[in-house]
Protein backbone atom coordinates (compact mmCIF):
# COMPACT_ATOMS: atom_id res chain seq x y z
CA UNK A 1 0.00 0.00 0.00
CA UNK A 2 1.30 3.46 -0.88
CA UNK A 3 0.02 6.35 1.18
CA UNK A 4 0.77 10.05 1.52
CA UNK A 5 1.20 11.55 4.93
CA UNK A 6 -0.06 15.04 5.73
CA UNK A 7 3.20 16.66 4.66
CA UNK A 8 2.83 15.16 1.18
CA UNK A 9 5.67 12.66 1.58
CA UNK A 10 5.02 9.23 0.15
CA UNK A 11 5.29 6.21 2.38
CA UNK A 12 6.13 3.33 0.07
CA UNK A 13 5.14 -0.30 0.41
CA UNK A 14 4.02 -0.59 3.98
CA UNK A 15 1.43 -2.99 5.31
CA UNK A 16 -2.14 -1.94 5.94
CA UNK A 17 -1.85 -1.98 9.73
CA UNK A 18 1.32 0.11 9.52
CA UNK A 19 -0.38 2.54 7.14
CA UNK A 20 -3.27 2.98 9.55
CA UNK A 21 -0.91 3.43 12.50
CA UNK A 22 1.11 5.99 10.50
CA UNK A 23 -1.94 8.27 10.50
CA UNK A 24 -2.73 7.99 14.21
CA UNK A 25 -0.65 10.93 15.50
CA UNK A 26 -1.93 13.21 12.76
CA UNK A 27 -5.65 12.46 12.81
CA UNK A 28 -6.41 11.42 16.35
CA UNK A 29 -8.34 8.34 17.29
CA UNK A 30 -10.93 8.18 14.52
CA UNK A 31 -11.27 8.72 10.77
CA UNK A 32 -14.14 9.48 8.42
CA UNK A 33 -15.88 6.57 6.76
CA UNK A 34 -14.38 7.55 3.40
CA UNK A 35 -10.89 7.67 4.87
CA UNK A 36 -11.40 4.30 6.58
CA UNK A 37 -12.45 2.80 3.24
CA UNK A 38 -9.37 4.28 1.57
CA UNK A 39 -6.99 3.03 4.26
CA UNK A 40 -8.49 -0.47 4.25
CA UNK A 41 -8.75 -0.65 0.46
CA UNK A 42 -12.50 -1.35 0.44
CA UNK A 43 -15.64 0.47 -0.61
CA UNK A 44 -17.68 2.80 1.56
CA UNK A 45 -20.51 0.24 1.41
CA UNK A 46 -18.16 -2.41 2.87
CA UNK A 47 -17.36 -0.04 5.74
CA UNK A 48 -21.09 0.35 6.46
CA UNK A 49 -21.53 -3.43 6.33
CA UNK A 50 -18.64 -4.01 8.76
CA UNK A 51 -20.07 -1.39 11.14
CA UNK A 52 -23.45 -3.14 11.01
CA UNK A 53 -21.76 -6.54 11.58
CA UNK A 54 -19.89 -5.15 14.59
CA UNK A 55 -16.45 -5.60 13.04
CA UNK A 56 -15.76 -1.86 13.06
CA UNK A 57 -16.64 0.48 15.89
CA UNK A 58 -17.70 4.08 15.39
CA UNK A 59 -18.39 7.22 17.32
CA UNK A 60 -20.73 10.09 16.55
CA UNK A 61 -19.42 13.63 16.60
CA UNK A 62 -21.38 16.48 18.10
CA UNK A 63 -22.68 17.43 14.65
CA UNK A 64 -23.88 13.86 14.01
CA UNK A 65 -21.09 12.63 11.72
CA UNK A 66 -20.07 9.01 12.13
CA UNK A 67 -16.35 8.24 12.44
CA UNK A 68 -14.53 4.89 12.54
CA UNK A 69 -12.28 4.21 15.53
CA UNK A 70 -8.72 3.51 14.43
CA UNK A 71 -8.27 0.84 17.12
CA UNK A 72 -11.12 -1.17 15.61
CA UNK A 73 -9.53 -0.88 12.14
CA UNK A 74 -6.19 -2.10 13.46
CA UNK A 75 -7.78 -5.01 15.32
CA UNK A 76 -9.68 -6.07 12.19
CA UNK A 77 -6.52 -6.02 10.10
CA UNK A 78 -4.24 -7.62 12.70
CA UNK A 79 -6.55 -10.10 14.38
CA UNK A 80 -9.35 -10.53 11.91
CA UNK A 81 -7.57 -12.73 9.42
CA UNK A 82 -6.30 -10.01 7.13
CA UNK A 83 -7.97 -7.96 4.43
CA UNK A 84 -9.98 -10.88 3.06
CA UNK A 85 -12.00 -10.77 6.28
CA UNK A 86 -12.84 -7.11 5.84
ChimeraX commands (.cxc) that place a marker at each C-alpha (Angstrom):
marker #1 position 0.00,0.00,0.00 radius 0.5
marker #1 position 1.30,3.46,-0.88 radius 0.5
marker #1 position 0.02,6.35,1.18 radius 0.5
marker #1 position 0.77,10.05,1.52 radius 0.5
marker #1 position 1.20,11.55,4.93 radius 0.5
marker #1 position -0.06,15.04,5.73 radius 0.5
marker #1 position 3.20,16.66,4.66 radius 0.5
marker #1 position 2.83,15.16,1.18 radius 0.5
marker #1 position 5.67,12.66,1.58 radius 0.5
marker #1 position 5.02,9.23,0.15 radius 0.5
marker #1 position 5.29,6.21,2.38 radius 0.5
marker #1 position 6.13,3.33,0.07 radius 0.5
marker #1 position 5.14,-0.30,0.41 radius 0.5
marker #1 position 4.02,-0.59,3.98 radius 0.5
marker #1 position 1.43,-2.99,5.31 radius 0.5
marker #1 position -2.14,-1.94,5.94 radius 0.5
marker #1 position -1.85,-1.98,9.73 radius 0.5
marker #1 position 1.32,0.11,9.52 radius 0.5
marker #1 position -0.38,2.54,7.14 radius 0.5
marker #1 position -3.27,2.98,9.55 radius 0.5
marker #1 position -0.91,3.43,12.50 radius 0.5
marker #1 position 1.11,5.99,10.50 radius 0.5
marker #1 position -1.94,8.27,10.50 radius 0.5
marker #1 position -2.73,7.99,14.21 radius 0.5
marker #1 position -0.65,10.93,15.50 radius 0.5
marker #1 position -1.93,13.21,12.76 radius 0.5
marker #1 position -5.65,12.46,12.81 radius 0.5
marker #1 position -6.41,11.42,16.35 radius 0.5
marker #1 position -8.34,8.34,17.29 radius 0.5
marker #1 position -10.93,8.18,14.52 radius 0.5
marker #1 position -11.27,8.72,10.77 radius 0.5
marker #1 position -14.14,9.48,8.42 radius 0.5
marker #1 position -15.88,6.57,6.76 radius 0.5
marker #1 position -14.38,7.55,3.40 radius 0.5
marker #1 position -10.89,7.67,4.87 radius 0.5
marker #1 position -11.40,4.30,6.58 radius 0.5
marker #1 position -12.45,2.80,3.24 radius 0.5
marker #1 position -9.37,4.28,1.57 radius 0.5
marker #1 position -6.99,3.03,4.26 radius 0.5
marker #1 position -8.49,-0.47,4.25 radius 0.5
marker #1 position -8.75,-0.65,0.46 radius 0.5
marker #1 position -12.50,-1.35,0.44 radius 0.5
marker #1 position -15.64,0.47,-0.61 radius 0.5
marker #1 position -17.68,2.80,1.56 radius 0.5
marker #1 position -20.51,0.24,1.41 radius 0.5
marker #1 position -18.16,-2.41,2.87 radius 0.5
marker #1 position -17.36,-0.04,5.74 radius 0.5
marker #1 position -21.09,0.35,6.46 radius 0.5
marker #1 position -21.53,-3.43,6.33 radius 0.5
marker #1 position -18.64,-4.01,8.76 radius 0.5
marker #1 position -20.07,-1.39,11.14 radius 0.5
marker #1 position -23.45,-3.14,11.01 radius 0.5
marker #1 position -21.76,-6.54,11.58 radius 0.5
marker #1 position -19.89,-5.15,14.59 radius 0.5
marker #1 position -16.45,-5.60,13.04 radius 0.5
marker #1 position -15.76,-1.86,13.06 radius 0.5
marker #1 position -16.64,0.48,15.89 radius 0.5
marker #1 position -17.70,4.08,15.39 radius 0.5
marker #1 position -18.39,7.22,17.32 radius 0.5
marker #1 position -20.73,10.09,16.55 radius 0.5
marker #1 position -19.42,13.63,16.60 radius 0.5
marker #1 position -21.38,16.48,18.10 radius 0.5
marker #1 position -22.68,17.43,14.65 radius 0.5
marker #1 position -23.88,13.86,14.01 radius 0.5
marker #1 position -21.09,12.63,11.72 radius 0.5
marker #1 position -20.07,9.01,12.13 radius 0.5
marker #1 position -16.35,8.24,12.44 radius 0.5
marker #1 position -14.53,4.89,12.54 radius 0.5
marker #1 position -12.28,4.21,15.53 radius 0.5
marker #1 position -8.72,3.51,14.43 radius 0.5
marker #1 position -8.27,0.84,17.12 radius 0.5
marker #1 position -11.12,-1.17,15.61 radius 0.5
marker #1 position -9.53,-0.88,12.14 radius 0.5
marker #1 position -6.19,-2.10,13.46 radius 0.5
marker #1 position -7.78,-5.01,15.32 radius 0.5
marker #1 position -9.68,-6.07,12.19 radius 0.5
marker #1 position -6.52,-6.02,10.10 radius 0.5
marker #1 position -4.24,-7.62,12.70 radius 0.5
marker #1 position -6.55,-10.10,14.38 radius 0.5
marker #1 position -9.35,-10.53,11.91 radius 0.5
marker #1 position -7.57,-12.73,9.42 radius 0.5
marker #1 position -6.30,-10.01,7.13 radius 0.5
marker #1 position -7.97,-7.96,4.43 radius 0.5
marker #1 position -9.98,-10.88,3.06 radius 0.5
marker #1 position -12.00,-10.77,6.28 radius 0.5
marker #1 position -12.84,-7.11,5.84 radius 0.5
marker link #1:1,2 radius 0.2
marker link #1:2,3 radius 0.2
marker link #1:3,4 radius 0.2
marker link #1:4,5 radius 0.2
marker link #1:5,6 radius 0.2
marker link #1:6,7 radius 0.2
marker link #1:7,8 radius 0.2
marker link #1:8,9 radius 0.2
marker link #1:9,10 radius 0.2
marker link #1:10,11 radius 0.2
marker link #1:11,12 radius 0.2
marker link #1:12,13 radius 0.2
marker link #1:13,14 radius 0.2
marker link #1:14,15 radius 0.2
marker link #1:15,16 radius 0.2
marker link #1:16,17 radius 0.2
marker link #1:17,18 radius 0.2
marker link #1:18,19 radius 0.2
marker link #1:19,20 radius 0.2
marker link #1:20,21 radius 0.2
marker link #1:21,22 radius 0.2
marker link #1:22,23 radius 0.2
marker link #1:23,24 radius 0.2
marker link #1:24,25 radius 0.2
marker link #1:25,26 radius 0.2
marker link #1:26,27 radius 0.2
marker link #1:27,28 radius 0.2
marker link #1:28,29 radius 0.2
marker link #1:29,30 radius 0.2
marker link #1:30,31 radius 0.2
marker link #1:31,32 radius 0.2
marker link #1:32,33 radius 0.2
marker link #1:33,34 radius 0.2
marker link #1:34,35 radius 0.2
marker link #1:35,36 radius 0.2
marker link #1:36,37 radius 0.2
marker link #1:37,38 radius 0.2
marker link #1:38,39 radius 0.2
marker link #1:39,40 radius 0.2
marker link #1:40,41 radius 0.2
marker link #1:41,42 radius 0.2
marker link #1:42,43 radius 0.2
marker link #1:43,44 radius 0.2
marker link #1:44,45 radius 0.2
marker link #1:45,46 radius 0.2
marker link #1:46,47 radius 0.2
marker link #1:47,48 radius 0.2
marker link #1:48,49 radius 0.2
marker link #1:49,50 radius 0.2
marker link #1:50,51 radius 0.2
marker link #1:51,52 radius 0.2
marker link #1:52,53 radius 0.2
marker link #1:53,54 radius 0.2
marker link #1:54,55 radius 0.2
marker link #1:55,56 radius 0.2
marker link #1:56,57 radius 0.2
marker link #1:57,58 radius 0.2
marker link #1:58,59 radius 0.2
marker link #1:59,60 radius 0.2
marker link #1:60,61 radius 0.2
marker link #1:61,62 radius 0.2
marker link #1:62,63 radius 0.2
marker link #1:63,64 radius 0.2
marker link #1:64,65 radius 0.2
marker link #1:65,66 radius 0.2
marker link #1:66,67 radius 0.2
marker link #1:67,68 radius 0.2
marker link #1:68,69 radius 0.2
marker link #1:69,70 radius 0.2
marker link #1:70,71 radius 0.2
marker link #1:71,72 radius 0.2
marker link #1:72,73 radius 0.2
marker link #1:73,74 radius 0.2
marker link #1:74,75 radius 0.2
marker link #1:75,76 radius 0.2
marker link #1:76,77 radius 0.2
marker link #1:77,78 radius 0.2
marker link #1:78,79 radius 0.2
marker link #1:79,80 radius 0.2
marker link #1:80,81 radius 0.2
marker link #1:81,82 radius 0.2
marker link #1:82,83 radius 0.2
marker link #1:83,84 radius 0.2
marker link #1:84,85 radius 0.2
marker link #1:85,86 radius 0.2
view
